[in-house]
Amino acid sequence: MTSKSCILSEVAKLTAQQEISADTWSVAGRTFTSRLIVGTGKYKTLEQNAAAVEASGAEIVTVAVRRVNISDPGQPRLTDFIDPQNVTYLPNTAGCFTAEEAIRTLRLAREAGGWNLVKLEVLGEAKTLYPDMRETLRATESLVAEGFEPMVYCVDDPIAAKQLEEAGAVAIMPLGAPIGSGLGVQNRVTIRLIVEGANVPVLVDAGVGTASDAAEAMELGCDGVLMNTAIAEAKDPVLMARAMKSAVYSGRLAYLAGRMQKRRYADPSSPLAGLI
Amino acid sequence: MSLDGSLGIRVNGEHRRLPGGMNVAEMVSSLGLDPLRVAVERNLEIIPRSSLQEVMVEDGDDFEIVHFVGGG
C-alpha cells in the first residue's frame, strides 16, 4: 500500500469513527452513546451482574426499589458493584399493578437516588405481565405533574403510544413480546408504526431472546433496546452481553445504511455481459 | 408509649421497640443502615433525606425503608 492510500484509508477510518461517535441519542435532555439498556435482575451473583453490564457497554441500567432487609443489613449491595456515578440508574416500578403503587414506588426512588428519570410499568396481570394501559396512562399523567420524566413500558399499539407521548412520556417502550419470554419482536408492523409516529425515543422493552431479536428491533428504527432475561439467563451472560452490544450496534448501522428492497425472485450479482 | 419510655414502631412490616428521643436518622443507623443510601417513608409520607435528623420517631410510627436492588 502506498503512503497516500494509507493516509486515505486512515481518513476514511477516522470519518467512520466520527460518524459512529456522533450517533448518540437523547432522552429528557441526557445524551447517551450506547443504545442498549440492561436490567440488573436474575443474575447468579452481583459480580456476574457487574461483569455483564460492563461487557454490554450499557450506560443505563434498570433497578428495582425494594425494602431493605433489616434482619440482615450487612448484605452486599448493588451499588457496591455497579457504581451509580458511572452508570445511570433507571428505577423501575416492576411488580406494581396500580398507578398508585407505581407512583409511591417512584417517589421513594426519587428520594433514594435524587433524579427524575424513571421507568414506569404498570402491569395488568401476573400471567402475561402485559401492561395495564389505563393505569399506565393515569400514572404517566400524575408523574409528569409531579416533575418526573417517565420512560414508559407499554403495549405495541401506535395509538396508546401516541397517548403516552401526549401525556408527557419522555420515551415510549413497547414490548416486543411478554417480559422474560425471549420470543423476539412479535409484531414488526406495530413497532415500525410506533417509531414512525413518535417524537420521543422508542425502545423495545421486553421479549428479546437473542442477538438477532435486538438487531431486528434496531433495524425497525428503534432508538434503543432494553433487556434483562436474555442476558441474565444465557448460559454465559457476559458473552451474551457482548453479543447484544454488537447486535444493537449492527442493527443501528443497518437502519442508518438503509436496507435493499426485497425482490420476489433472484437477481444475479455477477454481470451477465461477457459470459463465456 | 410504655412505662419505660420506649416506643413501639413498625419497620418494613416488622415490630421493633426503640428508646424514646431518637430522630429518624438515628433510628435508621441503629438498624445498621446508612441513612444516605436509603429512602424512608413514615406513615405513607416520604421524609426527605435532608430532614431525617429533624423528624423524631413517635410511638406507633410505621416506616418503610427501601433501597435499589437488581431488577429488570
Interface residues (C-beta under 8 A of the other chain):
Chain A: G39 T40 G41 K42 Y43 L46 N49 T62 V63 A64 V65 R66 R67 V68 I70 S71 P73 G74 R77 L78 T79 Y89 P91 N92 A94 R104 R107 L108 A109 E111 A112 G113 I179 G180 N228 T229 A232
Chain B: V11 N12 G13 E14 L31 G32 L33 R37 V38 A39 V40 E41 L44 I46 P48 R49 E64 I65 V66 H67 F68 V69 G70 G71 G72
